Amino acid sequence: MKHSIQILGTGCPKCLKLTNVVKDVVDQNQIDATIDKVEDLAEIMKFDVMVTPALVVDGNVVIKGRVPSKEEVLATLQ
């Protein structure tokens, strides 16, 4: 099943780190997914997220306000 992954954030260092963690997990585990970066505040607000970075998988906010470990991201995607 192909996952739709969105990373919500305005480009802060934590947002960039989350992007790198997610890309690494997807690449290293050959997960079928599309990864989109959402930087527009109006779009971020549609997810009812007040703290970034946030990770959205298949339309559901699964992590917000912190950078998870690679293991946590992998568990979320499996």
PQR file with spaces between the fields and no chain letter, atoms N, CA, C, O and H, PARSE charges and radii, in Angstrom:
ATOM       1  N    MET     1       0.831   -1.179    0.000 -0.4000 1.5000
ATOM       2  CA   MET     1       0.000    0.000    0.000 -0.0000 2.0000
ATOM       3  C    MET     1       0.880    1.249    0.000  0.5500 1.7000
ATOM       4  O    MET     1       1.796    1.373    0.813 -0.5500 1.4000
ATOM       5  N    LYS     2       0.603    2.143   -0.892 -0.4000 1.5000
ATOM       6  CA   LYS     2       1.397    3.359   -0.999 -0.0000 2.0000
ATOM       7  C    LYS     2       0.918    4.369    0.042  0.5500 1.7000
ATOM       8  O    LYS     2      -0.273    4.662    0.145 -0.5500 1.4000
ATOM       9  H    LYS     2      -0.141    2.042   -1.553  0.4000 1.0000
ATOM      10  N    HIS     3       1.863    4.887    0.804 -0.4000 1.5000
ATOM      11  CA   HIS     3       1.546    5.888    1.823 -0.0000 2.0000
ATOM      12  C    HIS     3       1.679    7.292    1.248  0.5500 1.7000
ATOM      13  O    HIS     3       2.534    7.559    0.403 -0.5500 1.4000
ATOM      14  H    HIS     3       2.830    4.648    0.721  0.4000 1.0000
ATOM      15  N    SER     4       0.826    8.169    1.719 -0.4000 1.5000
ATOM      16  CA   SER     4       0.941    9.596    1.420 -0.0000 2.0000
ATOM      17  C    SER     4       1.460   10.263    2.687  0.5500 1.7000
ATOM      18  O    SER     4       0.776   10.292    3.710 -0.5500 1.4000
ATOM      19  H    SER     4       0.132    7.952    2.405  0.4000 1.0000
ATOM      20  N    ILE     5       2.676   10.799    2.609 -0.4000 1.5000
ATOM      21  CA   ILE     5       3.305   11.407    3.775 -0.0000 2.0000
ATOM      22  C    ILE     5       3.447   12.900    3.535  0.5500 1.7000
ATOM      23  O    ILE     5       3.909   13.336    2.480 -0.5500 1.4000
ATOM      24  H    ILE     5       3.232   10.776    1.778  0.4000 1.0000
ATOM      25  N    GLN     6       3.039   13.680    4.538 -0.4000 1.5000
ATOM      26  CA   GLN     6       3.215   15.128    4.474 -0.0000 2.0000
ATOM      27  C    GLN     6       3.986   15.566    5.706  0.5500 1.7000
ATOM      28  O    GLN     6       3.727   15.111    6.820 -0.5500 1.4000
ATOM      29  H    GLN     6       2.664   13.327    5.395  0.4000 1.0000
ATOM      30  N    ILE     7       4.928   16.449    5.483 -0.4000 1.5000
ATOM      31  CA   ILE     7       5.701   17.027    6.579 -0.0000 2.0000
ATOM      32  C    ILE     7       5.303   18.485    6.674  0.5500 1.7000
ATOM      33  O    ILE     7       5.525   19.269    5.751 -0.5500 1.4000
ATOM      34  H    ILE     7       5.138   16.819    4.578  0.4000 1.0000
ATOM      35  N    LEU     8       4.708   18.837    7.813 -0.4000 1.5000
ATOM      36  CA   LEU     8       4.239   20.198    8.016 -0.0000 2.0000
ATOM      37  C    LEU     8       5.291   20.990    8.758  0.5500 1.7000
ATOM      38  O    LEU     8       5.740   20.582    9.829 -0.5500 1.4000
ATOM      39  H    LEU     8       4.528   18.200    8.562  0.4000 1.0000
ATOM      40  N    GLY     9       5.691   22.126    8.196 -0.4000 1.5000
ATOM      41  CA   GLY     9       6.679   22.972    8.843 -0.0000 2.0000
ATOM      42  C    GLY     9       7.104   24.099    7.939  0.5500 1.7000
ATOM      43  O    GLY     9       7.007   24.008    6.715 -0.5500 1.4000
ATOM      44  H    GLY     9       5.326   22.458    7.326  0.4000 1.0000
ATOM      45  N    THR    10       7.574   25.159    8.554 -0.4000 1.5000
ATOM      46  CA   THR    10       7.906   26.359    7.797 -0.0000 2.0000
ATOM      47  C    THR    10       9.362   26.427    7.354  0.5500 1.7000
ATOM      48  O    THR    10       9.790   27.436    6.794 -0.5500 1.4000
ATOM      49  H    THR    10       7.652   25.233    9.548  0.4000 1.0000
ATOM      50  N    GLY    11      10.117   25.377    7.596 -0.4000 1.5000
ATOM      51  CA   GLY    11      11.511   25.363    7.166 -0.0000 2.0000
ATOM      52  C    GLY    11      12.509   25.535    8.301  0.5500 1.7000
ATOM      53  O    GLY    11      13.692   25.775    8.060 -0.5500 1.4000
ATOM      54  H    GLY    11       9.769   24.558    8.052  0.4000 1.0000
ATOM      55  N    CYS    12      12.040   25.415    9.530 -0.4000 1.5000
ATOM      56  CA   CYS    12      12.935   25.538   10.695 -0.0000 2.0000
ATOM      57  C    CYS    12      13.872   24.324   10.749  0.5500 1.7000
ATOM      58  O    CYS    12      13.626   23.333   10.062 -0.5500 1.4000
ATOM      59  H    CYS    12      11.079   25.220    9.726  0.4000 1.0000
ATOM      60  N    PRO    13      14.928   24.386   11.544 -0.5600 1.5000
ATOM      61  CA   PRO    13      15.864   23.252   11.625  0.2800 2.0000
ATOM      62  C    PRO    13      15.192   21.927   12.011  0.5500 1.7000
ATOM      63  O    PRO    13      15.549   20.879   11.472 -0.5500 1.4000
ATOM      64  N    LYS    14      14.232   21.959   12.932 -0.4000 1.5000
ATOM      65  CA   LYS    14      13.542   20.722   13.316 -0.0000 2.0000
ATOM      66  C    LYS    14      12.717   20.171   12.152  0.5500 1.7000
ATOM      67  O    LYS    14      12.621   18.957   11.973 -0.5500 1.4000
ATOM      68  H    LYS    14      13.942   22.810   13.371  0.4000 1.0000
ATOM      69  N    CYS    15      12.130   21.060   11.372 -0.4000 1.5000
ATOM      70  CA   CYS    15      11.343   20.630   10.207 -0.0000 2.0000
ATOM      71  C    CYS    15      12.252   19.944    9.188  0.5500 1.7000
ATOM      72  O    CYS    15      11.891   18.915    8.616 -0.5500 1.4000
ATOM      73  H    CYS    15      12.208   22.047   11.518  0.4000 1.0000
ATOM      74  N    LEU    16      13.409   20.511    8.970 -0.4000 1.5000
ATOM      75  CA   LEU    16      14.365   19.922    8.033 -0.0000 2.0000
ATOM      76  C    LEU    16      14.860   18.571    8.540  0.5500 1.7000
ATOM      77  O    LEU    16      15.034   17.635    7.759 -0.5500 1.4000
ATOM      78  H    LEU    16      13.703   21.347    9.434  0.4000 1.0000
ATOM      79  N    LYS    17      15.087   18.471    9.850 -0.4000 1.5000
ATOM      80  CA   LYS    17      15.551   17.214   10.432 -0.0000 2.0000
ATOM      81  C    LYS    17      14.473   16.137   10.279  0.5500 1.7000
ATOM      82  O    LYS    17      14.783   14.995    9.942 -0.5500 1.4000
ATOM      83  H    LYS    17      14.946   19.231   10.484  0.4000 1.0000
ATOM      84  N    LEU    18      13.211   16.498   10.526 -0.4000 1.5000
ATOM      85  CA   LEU    18      12.113   15.536   10.350 -0.0000 2.0000
ATOM      86  C    LEU    18      12.051   15.058    8.902  0.5500 1.7000
ATOM      87  O    LEU    18      11.867   13.869    8.644 -0.5500 1.4000
ATOM      88  H    LEU    18      12.960   17.426   10.800  0.4000 1.0000
ATOM      89  N    THR    19      12.203   15.975    7.969 -0.4000 1.5000
ATOM      90  CA   THR    19      12.190   15.609    6.547 -0.0000 2.0000
ATOM      91  C    THR    19      13.283   14.589    6.252  0.5500 1.7000
ATOM      92  O    THR    19      13.040   13.596    5.566 -0.5500 1.4000
ATOM      93  H    THR    19      12.353   16.941    8.178  0.4000 1.0000
ATOM      94  N    ASN    20      14.480   14.831    6.765 -0.4000 1.5000
ATOM      95  CA   ASN    20      15.599   13.911    6.534 -0.0000 2.0000
ATOM      96  C    ASN    20      15.352   12.549    7.170  0.5500 1.7000
ATOM      97  O    ASN    20      15.653   11.521    6.564 -0.5500 1.4000
ATOM      98  H    ASN    20      14.678   15.638    7.322  0.4000 1.0000
ATOM      99  N    VAL    21      14.806   12.529    8.387 -0.4000 1.5000
ATOM     100  CA   VAL    21      14.521   11.269    9.077 -0.0000 2.0000
ATOM     101  C    VAL    21      13.512   10.455    8.271  0.5500 1.7000
ATOM     102  O    VAL    21      13.709    9.260    8.054 -0.5500 1.4000
ATOM     103  H    VAL    21      14.561   13.364    8.880  0.4000 1.0000
ATOM     104  N    VAL    22      12.437   11.097    7.829 -0.4000 1.5000
ATOM     105  CA   VAL    22      11.398   10.396    7.074 -0.0000 2.0000
ATOM     106  C    VAL    22      11.956    9.871    5.748  0.5500 1.7000
ATOM     107  O    VAL    22      11.705    8.723    5.379 -0.5500 1.4000
ATOM     108  H    VAL    22      12.277   12.068    8.005  0.4000 1.0000
ATOM     109  N    LYS    23      12.704   10.701    5.041 -0.4000 1.5000
ATOM     110  CA   LYS    23      13.281   10.265    3.764 -0.0000 2.0000
ATOM     111  C    LYS    23      14.223    9.084    3.970  0.5500 1.7000
ATOM     112  O    LYS    23      14.207    8.139    3.182 -0.5500 1.4000
ATOM     113  H    LYS    23      12.908   11.633    5.341  0.4000 1.0000
ATOM     114  N    ASP    24      15.040    9.125    5.014 -0.4000 1.5000
ATOM     115  CA   ASP    24      15.958    8.018    5.310 -0.0000 2.0000
ATOM     116  C    ASP    24      15.189    6.724    5.569  0.5500 1.7000
ATOM     117  O    ASP    24      15.540    5.675    5.029 -0.5500 1.4000
ATOM     118  H    ASP    24      15.053    9.893    5.654  0.4000 1.0000
ATOM     119  N    VAL    25      14.149    6.795    6.389 -0.4000 1.5000
ATOM     120  CA   VAL    25      13.362    5.603    6.721 -0.0000 2.0000
ATOM     121  C    VAL    25      12.702    5.030    5.472  0.5500 1.7000
ATOM     122  O    VAL    25      12.729    3.819    5.251 -0.5500 1.4000
ATOM     123  H    VAL    25      13.864    7.647    6.827  0.4000 1.0000
ATOM     124  N    VAL    26      12.114    5.894    4.662 -0.4000 1.5000
ATOM     125  CA   VAL    26      11.449    5.438    3.438 -0.0000 2.0000
ATOM     126  C    VAL    26      12.462    4.788    2.496  0.5500 1.7000
ATOM     127  O    VAL    26      12.201    3.715    1.951 -0.5500 1.4000
ATOM     128  H    VAL    26      12.092    6.877    4.842  0.4000 1.0000
ATOM     129  N    ASP    27      13.609    5.428    2.302 -0.4000 1.5000
ATOM     130  CA   ASP    27      14.636    4.890    1.400 -0.0000 2.0000
ATOM     131  C    ASP    27      15.240    3.592    1.927  0.5500 1.7000
ATOM     132  O    ASP    27      15.356    2.619    1.182 -0.5500 1.4000
ATOM     133  H    ASP    27      13.821    6.299    2.744  0.4000 1.0000
ATOM     134  N    GLN    28      15.624    3.567    3.199 -0.4000 1.5000
ATOM     135  CA   GLN    28      16.310    2.409    3.769 -0.0000 2.0000
ATOM     136  C    GLN    28      15.413    1.181    3.867  0.5500 1.7000
ATOM     137  O    GLN    28      15.903    0.052    3.854 -0.5500 1.4000
ATOM     138  H    GLN    28      15.529    4.358    3.804  0.4000 1.0000
ATOM     139  N    ASN    29      14.111    1.392    3.963 -0.4000 1.5000
ATOM     140  CA   ASN    29      13.188    0.273    4.130 -0.0000 2.0000
ATOM     141  C    ASN    29      12.334    0.021    2.892  0.5500 1.7000
ATOM     142  O    ASN    29      11.395   -0.775    2.919 -0.5500 1.4000
ATOM     143  H    ASN    29      13.713    2.310    3.974  0.4000 1.0000
ATOM     144  N    GLN    30      12.676    0.711    1.809 -0.4000 1.5000
ATOM     145  CA   GLN    30      11.988    0.554    0.528 -0.0000 2.0000
ATOM     146  C    GLN    30      10.467    0.622    0.687  0.5500 1.7000
ATOM     147  O    GLN    30       9.734   -0.231    0.188 -0.5500 1.4000
ATOM     148  H    GLN    30      13.439    1.357    1.786  0.4000 1.0000
ATOM     149  N    ILE    31      10.020    1.654    1.392 -0.4000 1.5000
ATOM     150  CA   ILE    31       8.590    1.868    1.621 -0.0000 2.0000
ATOM     151  C    ILE    31       8.028    2.650    0.444  0.5500 1.7000
ATOM     152  O    ILE    31       8.608    3.643    0.005 -0.5500 1.4000
ATOM     153  H    ILE    31      10.616    2.347    1.798  0.4000 1.0000
ATOM     154  N    ASP    32       6.904    2.193   -0.054 -0.4000 1.5000
ATOM     155  CA   ASP    32       6.243    2.845   -1.185 -0.0000 2.0000
ATOM     156  C    ASP    32       5.471    4.047   -0.637  0.5500 1.7000
ATOM     157  O    ASP    32       4.421    3.886   -0.016 -0.5500 1.4000
ATOM     158  H    ASP    32       6.433    1.386    0.302  0.4000 1.0000
ATOM     159  N    ALA    33       5.995    5.242   -0.870 -0.4000 1.5000
ATOM     160  CA   ALA    33       5.368    6.442   -0.314 -0.0000 2.0000
ATOM     161  C    ALA    33       5.718    7.671   -1.134  0.5500 1.7000
ATOM     162  O    ALA    33       6.765    7.744   -1.777 -0.5500 1.4000
ATOM     163  H    ALA    33       6.848    5.372   -1.375  0.4000 1.0000
ATOM     164  N    THR    34       4.811    8.629   -1.090 -0.4000 1.5000
ATOM     165  CA   THR    34       5.109    9.952   -1.632 -0.0000 2.0000
ATOM     166  C    THR    34       5.297   10.871   -0.432  0.5500 1.7000
ATOM     167  O    THR    34       4.560   10.789    0.551 -0.5500 1.4000
ATOM     168  H    THR    34       3.960    8.569   -0.568  0.4000 1.0000
ATOM     169  N    ILE    35       6.284   11.736   -0.526 -0.4000 1.5000
ATOM     170  CA   ILE    35       6.587   12.658    0.570 -0.0000 2.0000
ATOM     171  C    ILE    35       6.432   14.076    0.055  0.5500 1.7000
ATOM     172  O    ILE    35       7.079   14.477   -0.912 -0.5500 1.4000
ATOM     173  H    ILE    35       6.882   11.802   -1.325  0.4000 1.0000
ATOM     174  N    ASP    36       5.564   14.826    0.716 -0.4000 1.5000
ATOM     175  CA   ASP    36       5.342   16.221    0.359 -0.0000 2.0000
ATOM     176  C    ASP    36       5.653   17.104    1.556  0.5500 1.7000
ATOM     177  O    ASP    36       5.319   16.776    2.695 -0.5500 1.4000
ATOM     178  H    ASP    36       5.038   14.500    1.501  0.4000 1.0000
ATOM     179  N    LYS    37       6.294   18.221    1.281 -0.4000 1.5000
ATOM     180  CA   LYS    37       6.601   19.206    2.316 -0.0000 2.0000
ATOM     181  C    LYS    37       5.541   20.297    2.226  0.5500 1.7000
ATOM     182  O    LYS    37       5.323   20.865    1.156 -0.5500 1.4000
ATOM     183  H    LYS    37       6.566   18.488    0.356  0.4000 1.0000
ATOM     184  N    VAL    38       4.881   20.591    3.345 -0.4000 1.5000
ATOM     185  CA   VAL    38       3.858   21.626    3.392 -0.0000 2.0000
ATOM     186  C    VAL    38       4.396   22.772    4.250  0.5500 1.7000
ATOM     187  O    VAL    38       4.561   22.628    5.461 -0.5500 1.4000
ATOM     188  H    VAL    38       5.059   20.130    4.214  0.4000 1.0000
ATOM     189  N    GLU    39       4.667   23.906    3.608 -0.4000 1.5000
ATOM     190  CA   GLU    39       5.243   25.048    4.323 -0.0000 2.0000
ATOM     191  C    GLU    39       4.276   26.220    4.462  0.5500 1.7000
ATOM     192  O    GLU    39       4.532   27.146    5.232 -0.5500 1.4000
ATOM     193  H    GLU    39       4.533   24.023    2.624  0.4000 1.0000
ATOM     194  N    ASP    40       3.172   26.187    3.727 -0.4000 1.5000
ATOM     195  CA   ASP    40       2.201   27.272    3.768 -0.0000 2.0000
ATOM     196  C    ASP    40       1.395   27.200    5.071  0.5500 1.7000
ATOM     197  O    ASP    40       0.776   26.178    5.367 -0.5500 1.4000
ATOM     198  H    ASP    40       2.964   25.435    3.102  0.4000 1.0000
ATOM     199  N    LEU    41       1.407   28.289    5.846 -0.4000 1.5000
ATOM     200  CA   LEU    41       0.734   28.299    7.144 -0.0000 2.0000
ATOM     201  C    LEU    41      -0.760   28.024    7.033  0.5500 1.7000
ATOM     202  O    LEU    41      -1.322   27.348    7.895 -0.5500 1.4000
ATOM     203  H    LEU    41       1.910   29.120    5.605  0.4000 1.0000
ATOM     204  N    ALA    42      -1.406   28.524    6.007 -0.4000 1.5000
ATOM     205  CA   ALA    42      -2.836   28.274    5.837 -0.0000 2.0000
ATOM     206  C    ALA    42      -3.107   26.784    5.649  0.5500 1.7000
ATOM     207  O    ALA    42      -4.083   26.255    6.181 -0.5500 1.4000
ATOM     208  H    ALA    42      -0.949   29.073    5.307  0.4000 1.0000
ATOM     209  N    GLU    43      -2.244   26.111    4.893 -0.4000 1.5000
ATOM     210  CA   GLU    43      -2.393   24.671    4.691 -0.0000 2.0000
ATOM     211  C    GLU    43      -2.121   23.901    5.981  0.5500 1.7000
ATOM     212  O    GLU    43      -2.823   22.941    6.297 -0.5500 1.4000
ATOM     213  H    GLU    43      -1.451   26.541    4.461  0.4000 1.0000
ATOM     214  N    ILE    44      -1.097   24.329    6.725 -0.4000 1.5000
ATOM     215  CA   ILE    44      -0.766   23.676    7.996 -0.0000 2.0000
ATOM     216  C    ILE    44      -1.940   23.802    8.969  0.5500 1.7000
ATOM     217  O    ILE    44      -2.266   22.852    9.681 -0.5500 1.4000
ATOM     218  H    ILE    44      -0.527   25.110    6.468  0.4000 1.0000
ATOM     219  N    MET    45      -2.568   24.966    8.997 -0.4000 1.5000
ATOM     220  CA   MET    45      -3.684   25.202    9.911 -0.0000 2.0000
ATOM     221  C    MET    45      -4.881   24.298    9.596  0.5500 1.7000
ATOM     222  O    MET    45      -5.676   24.000   10.488 -0.5500 1.4000
ATOM     223  H    MET    45      -2.303   25.738    8.419  0.4000 1.0000
ATOM     224  N    LYS    46      -5.016   23.868    8.361 -0.4000 1.5000
ATOM     225  CA   LYS    46      -6.116   22.965    7.998 -0.0000 2.0000
ATOM     226  C    LYS    46      -6.019   21.633    8.745  0.5500 1.7000
ATOM     227  O    LYS    46      -7.016   20.931    8.918 -0.5500 1.4000
ATOM     228  H    LYS    46      -4.371   24.110    7.637  0.4000 1.0000
ATOM     229  N    PHE    47      -4.809   21.298    9.182 -0.4000 1.5000
ATOM     230  CA   PHE    47      -4.600   20.055    9.933 -0.0000 2.0000
ATOM     231  C    PHE    47      -4.780   20.264   11.431  0.5500 1.7000
ATOM     232  O    PHE    47      -4.605   19.332   12.216 -0.5500 1.4000
ATOM     233  H    PHE    47      -3.999   21.868    9.041  0.4000 1.0000
ATOM     234  N    ASP    48      -5.136   21.503   11.836 -0.4000 1.5000
ATOM     235  CA   ASP    48      -5.321   21.843   13.249 -0.0000 2.0000
ATOM     236  C    ASP    48      -4.035   21.590   14.047  0.5500 1.7000
ATOM     237  O    ASP    48      -4.074   21.103   15.177 -0.5500 1.4000
ATOM     238  H    ASP    48      -5.278   22.260   11.198  0.4000 1.0000
ATOM     239  N    VAL    49      -2.902   21.930   13.435 -0.4000 1.5000
ATOM     240  CA   VAL    49      -1.598   21.771   14.071 -0.0000 2.0000
ATOM     241  C    VAL    49      -1.101   23.149   14.494  0.5500 1.7000
ATOM     242  O    VAL    49      -0.998   24.064   13.677 -0.5500 1.4000
ATOM     243  H    VAL    49      -2.870   22.326   12.517  0.4000 1.0000
ATOM     244  N    MET    50      -0.797   23.282   15.780 -0.4000 1.5000
ATOM     245  CA   MET    50      -0.318   24.557   16.305 -0.0000 2.0000
ATOM     246  C    MET    50       1.195   24.570   16.504  0.5500 1.7000
ATOM     247  O    MET    50       1.801   25.634   16.629 -0.5500 1.4000
ATOM     248  H    MET    50      -0.881   22.539   16.444  0.4000 1.0000
ATOM     249  N    VAL    51       1.802   23.380   16.533 -0.4000 1.5000
ATOM     250  CA   VAL    51       3.243   23.291   16.744 -0.0000 2.0000
ATOM     251  C    VAL    51       3.858   22.448   15.634  0.5500 1.7000
ATOM     252  O    VAL    51       3.386   21.351   15.334 -0.5500 1.4000
ATOM     253  H    VAL    51       1.310   22.515   16.432  0.4000 1.0000
ATOM     254  N    THR    52       4.905   22.969   15.037 -0.4000 1.5000
ATOM     255  CA   THR    52       5.602   22.203   13.997 -0.0000 2.0000
ATOM     256  C    THR    52       6.960   21.775   14.548  0.5500 1.7000
ATOM     257  O    THR    52       7.444   22.369   15.512 -0.5500 1.4000
ATOM     258  H    THR    52       5.289   23.860   15.280  0.4000 1.0000
ATOM     259  N    PRO    53       7.566   20.782   13.970 -0.5600 1.5000
ATOM     260  CA   PRO    53       7.140   20.037   12.788  0.2800 2.0000
ATOM     261  C    PRO    53       6.033   19.042   13.131  0.5500 1.7000
ATOM     262  O    PRO    53       5.823   18.683   14.290 -0.5500 1.4000
ATOM     263  N    ALA    54       5.341   18.616   12.092 -0.4000 1.5000
ATOM     264  CA   ALA    54       4.311   17.594   12.256 -0.0000 2.0000
ATOM     265  C    ALA    54       4.408   16.613   11.097  0.5500 1.7000
ATOM     266  O    ALA    54       4.791   16.969    9.983 -0.5500 1.4000
ATOM     267  H    ALA    54       5.512   18.908   11.151  0.4000 1.0000
ATOM     268  N    LEU    55       4.054   15.383   11.390 -0.4000 1.5000
ATOM     269  CA   LEU    55       4.097   14.320   10.395 -0.0000 2.0000
ATOM     270  C    LEU    55       2.676   13.826   10.161  0.5500 1.7000
ATOM     271  O    LEU    55       1.980   13.440   11.099 -0.5500 1.4000
ATOM     272  H    LEU    55       3.744   15.093   12.295  0.4000 1.0000
ATOM     273  N    VAL    56       2.254   13.843    8.904 -0.4000 1.5000
ATOM     274  CA   VAL    56       0.922   13.403    8.523 -0.0000 2.0000
ATOM     275  C    VAL    56       1.090   12.180    7.624  0.5500 1.7000
ATOM     276  O    VAL    56       1.791   12.233    6.613 -0.5500 1.4000
ATOM     277  H    VAL    56       2.820   14.158    8.142  0.4000 1.0000
ATOM     278  N    VAL    57       0.445   11.084    7.997 -0.4000 1.5000
ATOM     279  CA   VAL    57       0.506    9.857    7.206 -0.0000 2.0000
ATOM     280  C    VAL    57      -0.909    9.504    6.788  0.5500 1.7000
ATOM     281  O    VAL    57      -1.789    9.319    7.628 -0.5500 1.4000
ATOM     282  H    VAL    57      -0.125   11.040    8.818  0.4000 1.0000
ATOM     283  N    ASP    58      -1.116    9.413    5.504 -0.4000 1.5000
ATOM     284  CA   ASP    58      -2.416    9.070    4.934 -0.0000 2.0000
ATOM     285  C    ASP    58      -3.536    9.955    5.493  0.5500 1.7000
ATOM     286  O    ASP    58      -4.635    9.479    5.778 -0.5500 1.4000
ATOM     287  H    ASP    58      -0.401    9.563    4.821  0.4000 1.0000
ATOM     288  N    GLY    59      -3.240   11.246    5.645 -0.4000 1.5000
ATOM     289  CA   GLY    59      -4.241   12.215    6.073 -0.0000 2.0000
ATOM     290  C    GLY    59      -4.410   12.367    7.573  0.5500 1.7000
ATOM     291  O    GLY    59      -5.194   13.204    8.021 -0.5500 1.4000
ATOM     292  H    GLY    59      -2.347   11.633    5.414  0.4000 1.0000
ATOM     293  N    ASN    60      -3.692   11.574    8.360 -0.4000 1.5000
ATOM     294  CA   ASN    60      -3.807   11.635    9.818 -0.0000 2.0000
ATOM     295  C    ASN    60      -2.531   12.195   10.438  0.5500 1.7000
ATOM     296  O    ASN    60      -1.431   11.742   10.119 -0.5500 1.4000
ATOM     297  H    ASN    60      -3.056   10.893    7.997  0.4000 1.0000
ATOM     298  N    VAL    61      -2.678   13.177   11.322 -0.4000 1.5000
ATOM     299  CA   VAL    61      -1.523   13.721   12.034 -0.0000 2.0000
ATOM     300  C    VAL    61      -1.094   12.675   13.059  0.5500 1.7000
ATOM     301  O    VAL    61      -1.859   12.320   13.955 -0.5500 1.4000
ATOM     302  H    VAL    61      -3.571   13.544   11.581  0.4000 1.0000
ATOM     303  N    VAL    62       0.142   12.185   12.915 -0.4000 1.5000
ATOM     304  CA   VAL    62       0.612   11.123   13.808 -0.0000 2.0000
ATOM     305  C    VAL    62       1.653   11.616   14.806  0.5500 1.7000
ATOM     306  O    VAL    62       1.799   11.045   15.887 -0.5500 1.4000
ATOM     307  H    VAL    62       0.763   12.474   12.186  0.4000 1.0000
ATOM     308  N    ILE    63       2.374   12.670   14.448 -0.4000 1.5000
ATOM     309  CA   ILE    63       3.394   13.226   15.341 -0.0000 2.0000
ATOM     310  C    ILE    63       3.394   14.731   15.145  0.5500 1.7000
ATOM     311  O    ILE    63       3.326   15.214   14.015 -0.5500 1.4000
ATOM     312  H    ILE    63       2.256   13.134   13.570  0.4000 1.0000
ATOM     313  N    LYS    64       3.473   15.482   16.255 -0.4000 1.5000
ATOM     314  CA   LYS    64       3.575   16.931   16.123 -0.0000 2.0000
ATOM     315  C    LYS    64       4.421   17.514   17.243  0.5500 1.7000
ATOM     316  O    LYS    64       4.428   17.028   18.374 -0.5500 1.4000
ATOM     317  H    LYS    64       3.529   15.090   17.173  0.4000 1.0000
ATOM     318  N    GLY    65       5.134   18.576   16.881 -0.4000 1.5000
ATOM     319  CA   GLY    65       5.918   19.313   17.859 -0.0000 2.0000
ATOM     320  C    GLY    65       7.271   18.744   18.215  0.5500 1.7000
ATOM     321  O    GLY    65       7.941   19.254   19.114 -0.5500 1.4000
ATOM     322  H    GLY    65       5.129   18.970   15.962  0.4000 1.0000
ATOM     323  N    ARG    66       7.689   17.686   17.518 -0.4000 1.5000
ATOM     324  CA   ARG    66       8.993   17.084   17.839 -0.0000 2.0000
ATOM     325  C    ARG    66       9.500   16.277   16.655  0.5500 1.7000
ATOM     326  O    ARG    66       8.770   16.008   15.701 -0.5500 1.4000
ATOM     327  H    ARG    66       7.145   17.272   16.788  0.4000 1.0000
ATOM     328  N    VAL    67      10.768   15.898   16.742 -0.4000 1.5000
ATOM     329  CA   VAL    67      11.370   15.045   15.709 -0.0000 2.0000
ATOM     330  C    VAL    67      11.467   13.637   16.285  0.5500 1.7000
ATOM     331  O    VAL    67      12.194   13.420   17.254 -0.5500 1.4000
ATOM     332  H    VAL    67      11.361   16.117   17.517  0.4000 1.0000
ATOM     333  N    PRO    68      10.751   12.682   15.710 -0.5600 1.5000
ATOM     334  CA   PRO    68      10.784   11.303   16.213  0.2800 2.0000
ATOM     335  C    PRO    68      12.052   10.581   15.767  0.5500 1.7000
ATOM     336  O    PRO    68      12.771   11.032   14.876 -0.5500 1.4000
ATOM     337  N    SER    69      12.299    9.455   16.412 -0.4000 1.5000
ATOM     338  CA   SER    69      13.424    8.618   16.004 -0.0000 2.0000
ATOM     339  C    SER    69      13.049    7.891   14.712  0.5500 1.7000
ATOM     340  O    SER    69      11.879    7.824   14.337 -0.5500 1.4000
ATOM     341  H    SER    69      11.715    9.089   17.137  0.4000 1.0000
ATOM     342  N    LYS    70      14.058    7.352   14.045 -0.4000 1.5000
ATOM     343  CA   LYS    70      13.819    6.582   12.814 -0.0000 2.0000
ATOM     344  C    LYS    70      12.955    5.361   13.137  0.5500 1.7000
ATOM     345  O    LYS    70      12.097    4.978   12.341 -0.5500 1.4000
ATOM     346  H    LYS    70      15.009    7.405   14.350  0.4000 1.0000
ATOM     347  N    GLU    71      13.177    4.760   14.289 -0.4000 1.5000
ATOM     348  CA   GLU    71      12.414    3.576   14.691 -0.0000 2.0000
ATOM     349  C    GLU    71      10.935    3.918   14.847  0.5500 1.7000
ATOM     350  O    GLU    71      10.067    3.142   14.447 -0.5500 1.4000
ATOM     351  H    GLU    71      13.873    5.071   14.936  0.4000 1.0000
ATOM     352  N    GLU    72      10.653    5.084   15.432 -0.4000 1.5000
ATOM     353  CA   GLU    72       9.264    5.499   15.616 -0.0000 2.0000
ATOM     354  C    GLU    72       8.581    5.770   14.275  0.5500 1.7000
ATOM     355  O    GLU    72       7.423    5.405   14.076 -0.5500 1.4000
ATOM     356  H    GLU    72      11.358    5.714   15.757  0.4000 1.0000
ATOM     357  N    VAL    73       9.300    6.405   13.367 -0.4000 1.5000
ATOM     358  CA   VAL    73       8.742    6.662   12.040 -0.0000 2.0000
ATOM     359  C    VAL    73       8.467    5.343   11.324  0.5500 1.7000
ATOM     360  O    VAL    73       7.416    5.180   10.705 -0.5500 1.4000
ATOM     361  H    VAL    73      10.242    6.701   13.528  0.4000 1.0000
ATOM     362  N    LEU    74       9.401    4.407   11.405 -0.4000 1.5000
ATOM     363  CA   LEU    74       9.222    3.112   10.765 -0.0000 2.0000
ATOM     364  C    LEU    74       8.000    2.393   11.338  0.5500 1.7000
ATOM     365  O    LEU    74       7.206    1.834   10.582 -0.5500 1.4000
ATOM     366  H    LEU    74      10.255    4.539   11.908  0.4000 1.0000
ATOM     367  N    ALA    75       7.841    2.401   12.643 -0.4000 1.5000
ATOM     368  CA   ALA    75       6.692    1.749   13.278 -0.0000 2.0000
ATOM     369  C    ALA    75       5.382    2.389   12.822  0.5500 1.7000
ATOM     370  O    ALA    75       4.374    1.705   12.648 -0.5500 1.4000
ATOM     371  H    ALA    75       8.485    2.856   13.258  0.4000 1.0000
ATOM     372  N    THR    76       5.407    3.687   12.632 -0.4000 1.5000
ATOM     373  CA   THR    76       4.218    4.410   12.192 -0.0000 2.0000
ATOM     374  C    THR    76       3.840    4.033   10.760  0.5500 1.7000
ATOM     375  O    THR    76       2.657    3.984   10.424 -0.5500 1.4000
ATOM     376  H    THR    76       6.226    4.244   12.773  0.4000 1.0000
ATOM     377  N    LEU    77       4.822    3.769    9.930 -0.4000 1.5000
ATOM     378  CA   LEU    77       4.583    3.475    8.520 -0.0000 2.0000
ATOM     379  C    LEU    77       4.273    2.004    8.245  0.5500 1.7000
ATOM     380  O    LEU    77       3.840    1.656    7.146 -0.5500 1.4000
ATOM     381  H    LEU    77       5.783    3.808   10.204  0.4000 1.0000
ATOM     382  N    GLN    78       4.489    1.156    9.219 -0.4000 1.5000
ATOM     383  CA   GLN    78       4.269   -0.288    8.989 -0.0000 2.0000
ATOM     384  C    GLN    78       2.857   -0.695    9.338  0.5500 1.7000
ATOM     385  O    GLN    78       2.502   -1.866    9.206 -0.5500 1.4000
ATOM     386  H    GLN    78       4.841    1.438   10.111  0.4000 1.0000
